[in-house]
């Protein structure tokens, strides 16, 4: 399966490309230990680095990078970024834009004295037929000073225009540089299907299976990773 990212020809070699999320794990994750001492249990215990669901979520799909360095000083955003003039297609010339707070009136994002920022993305994205793309904040990246809003786009049909990423800048005390290449969104392909909910009670066989799996997880390490992880 292939996602196709396209950019104007004059930006080839200038824009940082999207990368597989597995290639963009942050330095803090790479540096953290797989085990640490648990004072409550008085023994070594696994960290989230050995939790497959935590890791698999972080490494799914692709990361969209910030297109240039952005400096933040006392709430002011500045950048030094020269793009080639002209071109056959028009596109935004700044790494970020903004949304007025009125656009999120009635949501927890609303703050009368604060804009939402919008990370500009200069790649169009085409997905295979029947697939949408879930765009969200880079998974488990609580270290980033912003929170990207989540959206679902039918990129098998909508792939000839850009998709930008609104975000709330939640760290009002941040001063410094957000480097070029910082992941501003994670995109995960989602196959469009109709789903319904069915509820049921355990059968005797299902009760036994739940008992066996729970006991195996209690007795051994890595049961999910060895037996269930795809």
Buried (B, 14 or more C-beta within 10 A) or exposed (E): EEBEBEBBEBBEEBBBEBBEBBEBBBEEBEEEEEEEEEEEEEEEEBEEBBEEEBBBBBBBBBBBBBBBBBEBEEEEBEBEBEBEEEEEEEEBEBBBBEBEBEEBEEEEBBEEEBBBBBBBBBBBBBBEEEBBBBBBBBBBBEEBBBBBBEBEBBBBEBBEEBBBBBBBBEEEEBEEEBEBBBBBBBBBBBEEEEEEEEEEEEEEEEEEEEEEBEEEEEEEEEBBEEEEEE
